[in-house]
């Protein structure tokens, strides 16, 4: 059973929450975007089931109150090494493709279905850290909950997250080096490709953050007020305002701002968004037309 979101974090309570696909749909499919992602989840899970994979875990912002999460993250537990001969090759293809509207490289399964799955225990976040432990922490290192399915795009938003991402990259590189010492084969090729794609995506996240920190930001034209929210964290970074400083200007704790940004400000009322934009120092102009 999937528990209610923690009112203090907006996410599931720490730990695993076993559920069927139907229970996941009923509990977490509460917006059109989420229902579209659930279609991708079903396609992935059915392919994994067909290959004899019974343990599948999902995580990321999909397991939070965020109305429109960017994707569904997760991992599946390797039942045996022969699984790589049974599974549809599409779901173990970790080559990256360019997603034009994001100007980012992503897995094909992400581009087509909005899902991103990794492999346990064949892969580790570092030589000492497996994916179950890795997925039980958010990007700030705080504990969070997962949902397991039976038969939370993320950007770097603070220097602390940047430093943690750098540690993650180094951990993946060390784990990759250990894999490269093993006997080549299909399992080796899949795992190696997966590691390389994860490292590249994290390095892209670092590059984006450093560009924002330098003040490089091109704002798109938006036609709806609700399209502003996803850009607020980028604007804040480009303006040189830290989460701590924004919290001080708003008269709230840093944890409140961190939670706002975990959901890309999607759960923040419009009047509050205006206060936040004012605090960052952003001038807004609204034109109404019929």
C-alpha positions in Angstrom: 0.0 0.0 0.0 1.3 3.5 -0.9 1.0 5.8 2.1 0.0 9.5 2.1 2.7 12.1 1.3 4.6 13.4 4.2 3.2 17.0 4.8 6.7 18.2 5.8 8.5 17.0 2.6 5.8 16.5 0.0 7.2 13.0 -0.7 6.4 9.5 0.4 7.7 8.5 3.9 11.1 6.8 3.8 11.1 3.1 3.0 9.5 0.9 0.4 5.8 0.9 -0.4 4.8 -2.3 -2.2 2.0 -1.8 -4.7 0.4 -3.2 -7.8 0.4 -1.2 -11.0 -3.3 -0.5 -10.5 -2.6 0.8 -7.0 0.2 3.1 -8.4 -2.2 4.4 -11.0 -4.9 5.2 -8.5 -2.6 6.7 -5.9 -0.1 8.6 -8.1 -2.0 9.2 -11.4 -3.7 12.4 -10.3 -2.8 14.7 -13.3 -2.8 14.2 -17.1 1.1 14.4 -17.1 1.3 11.6 -14.5 -1.2 9.5 -16.4 0.9 9.8 -19.5 4.0 8.7 -17.5 2.0 5.8 -16.2 1.5 4.5 -19.7 5.3 4.5 -20.1 5.7 2.7 -16.7 3.2 0.0 -17.8 5.1 -0.6 -21.0 8.4 -0.9 -19.1 7.0 -3.1 -16.3 5.2 -5.5 -18.7 8.5 -5.9 -20.7 10.3 -6.6 -17.5 7.7 -9.1 -16.3 7.9 -10.9 -19.7 11.6 -11.4 -19.1 11.0 -12.8 -15.6 11.8 -9.7 -13.6 9.7 -9.6 -10.5 11.2 -6.8 -8.4 10.7 -3.3 -9.9 11.1 0.0 -8.0 10.1 3.5 -8.9 11.3 6.8 -7.4 12.1 10.4 -8.1 9.6 13.3 -8.2 6.9 11.0 -9.4 6.7 9.7 -5.9 6.1 13.2 -4.5 3.2 15.7 -4.6 4.7 17.4 -7.6 1.7 17.7 -10.1 3.8 17.4 -13.3 7.0 15.4 -12.7 9.5 15.2 -15.5 9.8 11.5 -15.5 9.7 8.2 -13.6 13.1 7.0 -12.2 13.6 3.4 -11.0 15.6 0.2 -11.1 14.9 -3.5 -11.4 16.5 -6.4 -9.6 18.4 -8.8 -11.8 16.9 -12.3 -11.4 19.8 -14.1 -13.2 22.4 -13.3 -15.8 20.4 -14.9 -18.6 17.8 -12.1 -18.3 19.8 -10.1 -20.8 18.9 -12.8 -23.5 15.2 -12.7 -22.5 14.5 -9.1 -22.2 13.4 -6.9 -25.2 16.6 -5.1 -26.2 14.8 -1.8 -26.3 14.6 -1.8 -22.5 18.4 -2.4 -22.0 19.4 0.1 -24.7 21.3 2.9 -22.8 22.5 4.9 -25.7 21.6 8.6 -25.4 19.5 10.5 -27.9 19.2 14.3 -28.1 15.8 15.7 -26.9 15.6 18.9 -29.0 13.2 20.9 -26.9 15.3 20.3 -23.8 18.6 20.5 -25.6 19.7 17.5 -23.4 20.8 14.0 -24.1 18.6 11.3 -22.6 17.9 7.6 -22.8 15.6 6.6 -25.6 13.2 5.0 -23.1 13.1 8.5 -21.4 12.5 10.3 -24.7 9.7 7.9 -25.8 8.1 7.0 -22.5 9.4 9.3 -19.8 10.9 6.5 -17.8 14.5 5.7 -16.8 15.4 2.3 -15.3 18.7 1.0 -14.0 19.8 -2.4 -12.8 20.5 -3.9 -9.4 22.8 -5.5 -8.3 24.7 -5.4 -11.6 25.1 -1.7 -11.1 26.2 0.4 -8.1 26.2 4.1 -7.4 29.8 3.5 -6.1 31.8 0.5 -5.2 30.2 0.6 -1.7 26.7 1.9 -2.5 24.0 -0.1 -4.2 21.0 1.3 -6.0 18.5 0.5 -3.2 20.4 2.8 -0.9 21.1 5.3 -3.6 17.5 5.7 -4.5 16.5 6.1 -0.8 18.1 9.6 -0.8 17.1 12.7 -2.7 19.7 15.0 -4.3 20.3 16.8 -1.0 21.0 13.4 0.7 17.7 13.4 2.7 15.9 10.0 3.1 12.8 9.4 0.9 10.4 6.6 0.0 10.2 4.3 -3.0 7.3 2.4 -4.5 7.8 -1.1 -5.6 5.6 -2.6 -8.4 4.5 -6.2 -8.1 3.0 -8.8 -10.8 11.9 11.8 -8.5 14.0 16.0 -15.2 15.9 16.9 -12.2 18.4 19.8 -12.3 21.0 20.9 -9.8 19.7 23.8 -7.7 22.4 24.5 -5.1 26.1 24.4 -4.5 25.5 21.5 -2.0 23.6 19.5 -4.8 26.5 20.4 -7.2 29.0 19.0 -4.7 26.9 15.9 -4.1 26.6 15.4 -7.9 30.3 15.5 -8.3 30.7 12.8 -5.6 28.1 10.7 -7.5 29.9 11.1 -10.8 33.2 9.9 -9.1 31.3 7.0 -7.5 29.9 5.9 -10.9 33.3 6.2 -12.5 34.8 4.0 -9.8 32.0 1.4 -10.2 32.5 1.5 -14.0 36.2 0.9 -13.6 35.4 -2.2 -11.5 33.0 -3.5 -14.2 35.7 -3.0 -16.9 37.9 -5.5 -15.0 35.3 -8.3 -15.5 34.9 -10.7 -18.4 33.2 -9.1 -21.4 29.8 -10.3 -22.4 26.2 -9.1 -23.0 25.7 -8.3 -19.3 29.0 -6.4 -19.3 28.1 -4.4 -22.4 24.6 -3.4 -21.0 26.0 -2.4 -17.6 28.9 -0.5 -19.1 26.6 1.5 -21.4 24.3 2.3 -18.5 27.1 3.7 -16.4 28.5 5.8 -19.3 25.0 7.3 -20.0 24.5 8.1 -16.3 27.9 9.8 -16.0 27.2 11.8 -19.2 23.8 13.0 -18.0 25.2 14.0 -14.6 28.0 15.9 -16.2 25.5 17.7 -18.4 23.6 18.7 -15.2 26.8 20.1 -13.8 27.6 22.0 -16.9 24.1 23.5 -16.9 24.4 24.6 -13.3 27.8 26.2 -13.9 26.4 28.1 -16.9 23.5 29.4 -14.9 25.9 30.4 -12.1 27.8 32.5 -14.6 24.6 34.3 -15.5 24.0 32.5 -18.8 20.2 32.2 -19.2 17.9 32.6 -22.2 14.3 32.8 -21.1 11.7 31.4 -23.5 8.5 33.2 -24.4 5.6 31.8 -22.2 2.0 32.1 -23.0 0.5 30.9 -19.8 1.1 31.9 -16.2 1.6 28.3 -15.1 4.6 28.0 -17.5 6.6 30.4 -15.5 7.2 28.1 -12.5 9.7 25.7 -14.0 12.1 28.6 -14.8 12.1 30.2 -11.3 15.0 28.2 -10.0 17.1 28.8 -13.1 16.4 32.6 -12.8 17.4 32.5 -9.1 20.7 30.8 -9.9 21.5 33.1 -12.8 20.8 36.1 -10.6 23.2 34.8 -8.0 20.6 34.3 -5.3 21.1 31.2 -3.2 18.3 29.2 -1.6 19.4 30.5 1.8 19.3 34.1 0.6 15.9 33.7 -1.0 14.6 32.1 2.2 15.9 35.1 4.2 14.2 37.6 1.8 10.9 35.7 2.0 11.1 35.2 5.8 11.0 31.4 5.6 13.4 28.6 6.2 15.8 27.2 3.6 13.9 23.9 3.8 10.7 25.7 2.6 12.5 27.1 -0.5 14.1 23.7 -1.1 10.7 22.1 -1.1 9.3 24.7 -3.4 12.1 23.9 -5.9 11.8 20.1 -5.5 8.4 20.5 -7.1 9.6 23.2 -9.5 7.2 25.6 -7.7 4.2 23.7 -9.2 2.5 23.5 -5.8 3.0 27.2 -5.0 0.0 29.6 -5.3 0.2 32.3 -8.0 0.3 35.2 -5.4 3.2 33.4 -3.7 5.0 33.0 -7.0 4.8 36.8 -7.5 6.3 37.3 -4.0 9.1 34.9 -4.9 9.8 36.7 -8.3 9.9 40.0 -6.5 12.3 38.6 -3.9 14.6 37.4 -6.6 14.4 40.7 -8.4 12.6 39.7 -11.5 10.3 42.2 -13.3 7.2 40.6 -14.7 4.9 41.9 -17.4 1.5 40.4 -18.1 -0.5 41.1 -21.3 -4.1 40.0 -21.5 -5.7 39.7 -24.9 -9.0 38.4 -26.3 
